[in-house]
């Protein structure tokens, strides 16, 4: 059984700036604690990147000082997508990679993500070791053992070339008009170059970060502006990234959303190599699962979180996994979720099949899905509540094999999340309201 962690969540450490661990003094000590664990393991070099939020300047300096105090050399990348840090950590032979980012969250949040020397999320054991070191009194190594810091000047160019190398289409993207939304985030100086240098005509938005506009009414979490841009520019498709570039949502030429579930379907059904199975999450759309099954492709669900998708992929020795929110894993190309790389794989398939983005998903019947968040006094015991269990059984018998129910407690708020999906939208909405009523009466 895993020990409970005090500071680390499913994707590093995250909070509002100035709260919890996300304060300069805490981040300074976190850098030192991580550095102390690294030195004990014989490791000496760390790479640090960040997204474009204004607090990144402050936390970059604090982390740098903490690592140097622990005797670790620091390589600074500046603004760089999370997957770029994972890739560059490997190419520069660093012992760890750190990203200062709160991903898709607003500018007033920030966080720290950790990668190992292999470009993968660090293990639970290392996270526990860092937490233990953090509880110790901070000291500083002897002056002659202090770490040094340097900036890596050609990092963006290296990563751009890597992304381009993952494109496998038989011809370049000449003739394609692509609208790209970089969410005023870390891909702003990367993604436009990648697609332009592959031959596409690129129209951009979200490429003028000012420190506080990251993810603000743009990017993978809010695609309305990109949908409008695709239509007004008569683009073949649109691509939206989130603030740190590990998520991608695509838009077809008619303005329809192609989310992580549909991207996963495209990758699995148009791969150049046979695909035995893929991994989604408990929130993945049932229609996508059924469409994959028709193609003879197994579909396994994990808990929500790309970390858990990764675990299932490794367990089954498969390549492709995704969350509907846009985390897409292509383990035959890279070690972590990478929005640019995932989009390039979709474009490779489109070019080779000579199909539009809309045609690539035409066989999928996306089921209507209703998600309700019910605020309660106490969200414990959801899976054990007899009345709720019976209500779920009754609903599932009505939906038969063309629908499903998922009711789970939030891990961060006093909420119970009620999700229902099925082929009939009106039926789905009605039974969702019934289940919300049961949850409210049983837990409020």
N, C-alpha and C positions, 0 to 999 in steps of 0.2 A: 504493500500500500504506500502511495506517495505521501510524504510529509506535507502538511499544509504550509504554504508559503506566505510570508508576511508582507512582502512588497511586490513581488512579481505577479502579474496576471497571465492571461493566455498569450499575450504578445508584448512581453516586456513590462515596463512601468509607465503609467499614464495618469494624468490628473490635470486639474486646472492650474495654471501657472500661479505659484505662491501658496499652493495647498499641498499637504501630504509630502511626498518625496520630491515634488517638482518645485523645489526652491534652490537657490544657488548654493547654499551651504550643504544641503543634502546631496545635490548632484556632485559637488566637489568631493564629498566623502564617498559617494558611490563610485566615482572614478578611482579613488584610492583603494577602496575595498576590492573592486574588480582587478585592479593592478596587482594587489597583494596576492590574490588567488592565482593570477597569471604567473607571477614570479615563482610561486611555489610549484608551479607546473613546468618551470623552465622556459616560460614564454616571455618575449621581450618587446613585441611590436603590436600596436593597435592602430586601426584606421577609423577615423571619425568623419561622418557625413551628416548633413542636416537638410530639412526642407526649408521653405522660405519664410516661415513665421518669425515674427520680430524677436521673440524670446530666444530663438536659436543662437543669436550672438552671445547672449549671457551664458547659456548652458554649454555652448561649445568651449568657452574660456574656462568655465568651472571644471568640466570634464578633463580638459587638457591639463590643467593644474593638478588635479587629483592623480591622474596617471603618471605625470612626471614626478610627483612626490613619492610615488610607489616604485619609481625606477623603470618605468615603461616608456619607450620611445613612441611618439605620436605622429601619425601622418594625417594631415587635415585636407579634406576634399572640398569643403564649402558646400553650397547647395547641390545636392545630388540625389536622384531617386533611391529609395530603399533597395531595390534589386540591383542597382548599380554598385552600391556599397558591398553587397554580398558577392558580386562578381569581382570587383577590384580587390577585395580582401584576399581572394585566391590568387589573382594575377600578381599582386605585389608581395605575396608570401607573408602576409600579416598573420599574427596569431589570433586576432579577433577583429570583428568589425562592429562599430557602434553607429546607430542612426538616431539623431535627435529629431523626433517627429511625433505628431499625434495623428498621422495618417489623414483620415477623412474628417476629423473633428475641426471645429472653428479655431481661429487664431489664438483664442485665449486659453486653449489647452496645449499641453505639450507632453512629450514622453520620451523614453529611451528604449530602443530595440537593440538586441544583441545577436551577433552572428559568430559562428566558430570559424576556424581557418578554412573549413571546407565550404563556406557560404551557406550553411544551414543554421536554423535557430539553435541556440545553445541548449544543452540538456538540463533537465530538472536538477541533477546532481550539482552542476556548476552554479545554477541559480541559488540552490541551498547554501553552497559554499560562500558565495558572495554575500548572502544575507547574514551568515554567521560572522564574516569578516567585518561587515558594516557595524555590527554591535560592539566591536572592539574600539579602544581609544585610538584615534588616528595619530600616526607618527610619520616621520619623513626619513627616507634612506639617507646615508651619508652623501655629502655633496658630490663626491666623485662617482657616485652610483645613480645620480638623478637622471631621469630620462631627458631626451631632446625632442624638439618638435620641428616639423617642416611641412610646407604646403606642397601638394601634388598639383602641378600646373596643367598637365595634359590629361587629367582624369576624364573630362567630358568627351574628348576625342576618342579615347580608348573605348569608352562604353558605347559611343555611337557606332564605332566599327564592329563591336561585338554584336549589337542588336542587328545591324545590317547582315551580319554573317548567318543569322538564324533564318533569314528569309530564303525560302527554297523554291519559289515560283519559277517556272520555266522561262518566263520573260519578266522584265522589270515592270514597274507600275505606271509606265507612260500611258497617258490617256485617262487615268483615274483622277478624279477631283475629290479630294478628301478634306473634310472639315475636322479640325482637331481642337479639343478643349483641354488645356493643360491645368485648369483649375487654379491658376496663379500659383502653382506649386513647383515642385522640384523637377518636373519634366519640361519646364518652359524653355530651357535652352538646349534640350536634348531631342525631344520627339519631333519638332518641326524639321530638324536637320535629317533625322533618320528617314522620314518618309519622302522628303524632297530629294535627298541623295539617291533614293531608290527609283526616282523618276516621276513621282506623283506631283500633281498640282495641289498645293496645300493652302488652305485657308485656315487661319488660326484665331482663337479667342483664348482668354485666360492666360496670356503670356506676359503680363505686366505686374509681377508681384510687388507689393509695397510693404509686406510684412503683416498686414492685417486683412487682406482680401482673399487669402487662401481659402478655398472651398466655399466662398461666399456667392451663393446663387449661381454656381457653376460646377463643372467637374462631374465625376461619376455619381455623386449623390444628388445632383440636381441637373438633369439633362434638358430642361425645357428650352434654355437659350440655345443649346447646340441643335436641338430639333428644329428650331426656327431658322438657324443658320444653314443647316443642310437644305431645307426647303427653299430659302431665299437665294442661295448660291447654286441651286440645282446640282448639288454634290452627289456623287455616287454613294457616299456613306459618311458617317461621322464617327469619331473616336473620342471618348471622354476618359481622362485619367483622374485619379484622386490626388490629394495634396502631396503624397510621397511616391506616387507612381506604381504602387503594387496592385491597384485595381483598374479594371477597364470595363466600360460599358459602350456598346456600339449602337449606332442609329442607322437604319436602312434608308434608301432614297425617298421613301414615303413618310419618314419621320417616326417609324415604329422602333421601339426599344428592343435591342438584342442584348439581353443580360448575360450574366455568367453561366446560367443554366444552358442557354441557347448556344453560347460560345463553346461550351463543353460538348454539346451535341455535334456542332460543326467539326470540331477537332477529332472527335471519336469516329465519325462516319466518313470523314474524308482524309483520314491518315494514309500515308503511303505504305505503312506497315499494318498488319492485322491488329485490331484492338480487342482484347479479350473482355476487358471491363474498365469502368471508370468509377470515380468517387464523387458523390455530391454530399449534401448535408440533409439533416432532417427538415430543412426549409425548402429544399429543391422541389421544383414543380413536378407533380405526378405525371403530367402530360409528357414531359421530357423523358422521364423514366420509362414510360410505356413505349414511346417512340424508339428509344434505344433498344429496348427489349425486342421490338419487332425486327431490328437489324441484327439480333443475336448478340448484343453487347450487354454484359452484366452491369448492374447499377447498384452500388453499395453506398449506404448513407452513413455519415459520421456526425458527431456533434458539431454545432456551429463553431467556426473558427478554422482558419487555414492550417493551423498547427495540427488539428485533428484530421483534416483531409489528408495532410501529408502522412500522418501515421498509418492511415488505411492504405494509402498508395504504396508505401514501403512494405507493409505487411503482405500485400497482394502482388508486389513487384509489377505495378502498373505505372503508366506515364501521366495520364490525364486526370485532373480533379478540379473542382471549382465550387465556389459559393455563388448564389444568385447575385450577391452584392458586387461581384466582379473580381474577386480573387480567383485567378486561374493559374493552375500549376501545369507546366509542361516539362516534366522531369527529363525528357529526352533532349531538352535544350538548355535548361538552367536549373538552379538548385532551389529557387524560391518563387513565389508569385511575382510575375513581372508583366505589367500592363502592356508595355510596348512589344515585348516578345510575343505575348498571346495574340495581340492584334495582327502582328506580322504572320503568324501561323494561319489565321483566318484568311488574310489576304493571299497568302500562298495557295490555299485551297481554292479560293475564288478564281484566281488567275488560271490555275491548272484545269479547273472544271468549266471555266468560262461561264460562270453563273454569277448573278448578283447576290448581294447579301440576303435579300428577301427570298430568293430562290433556294438558298442554302438551308433555310429553315422551314420551307413550305410544307414539309410532311409532318411537322410537329403541331399537335393541337395543345396549345398552352391552356391549362385549366384555370378557370377563375379561382382566385385565392383571397380569402378574407382573413385579416389579422387584427385582432382586438387586444388591447392592453388593458387589463382590469386592475385598478388600484385597490389593494386590500390592506387589512391591518397586519396580517401575517400570511406569508405565502409558503409556509412549510406544510408538508404532508399532502401535496397535490396528488402524488401517485397512489396514496393510500386511502383517499377519501371514497367511501363506498357509494355515496349518492352520485358523485361525479363520475365514478367508474361506470355505473349503470347508465347514466345519461350518454356517455361516450359510446357504449355498446349499442344503445338504441339508434344513435345517429349513424354509426358505421353500418348498421343493418339497412338503413334507408339509402345510404350512398352506395352500398354494395362494393364492387371492385372498381368503381369509377369515381372514387373520392377517398379522402382520408382526413383524420383529425389528429391534431397535435396540441396538447395542453401542457405547458411547462412553466415553472417558476423562474422569474428573472434572477440572475445571480448578483445583480448590482442594485436593484430597486425593489420596493415592496409591490411588485406587479406579478400578475399571472397572465401569461400570453396564451391567447386562444387562437389557433389557426385551423381553418377548415378550407378544403379545396375539393372541387368536383366538376363534373362536366356541365351541370346546370347552375348558372350564376344565381338565379332567384332562389333555388333550393339551398345553395351554399350560404347565402346571406341569412335565410330564415333559421337554419339549424345553428349558425354561428351565434345568432341572438339568443337562441334557447340555451346554448352552453354558457354564454356570458351570464345569463340570469341564474343558472345553477351555481356558477363560480361566485357570483356576488352574494347569493343567499348563504352559501356554505362557508365563505371566508371573510366576509365583511363584519 
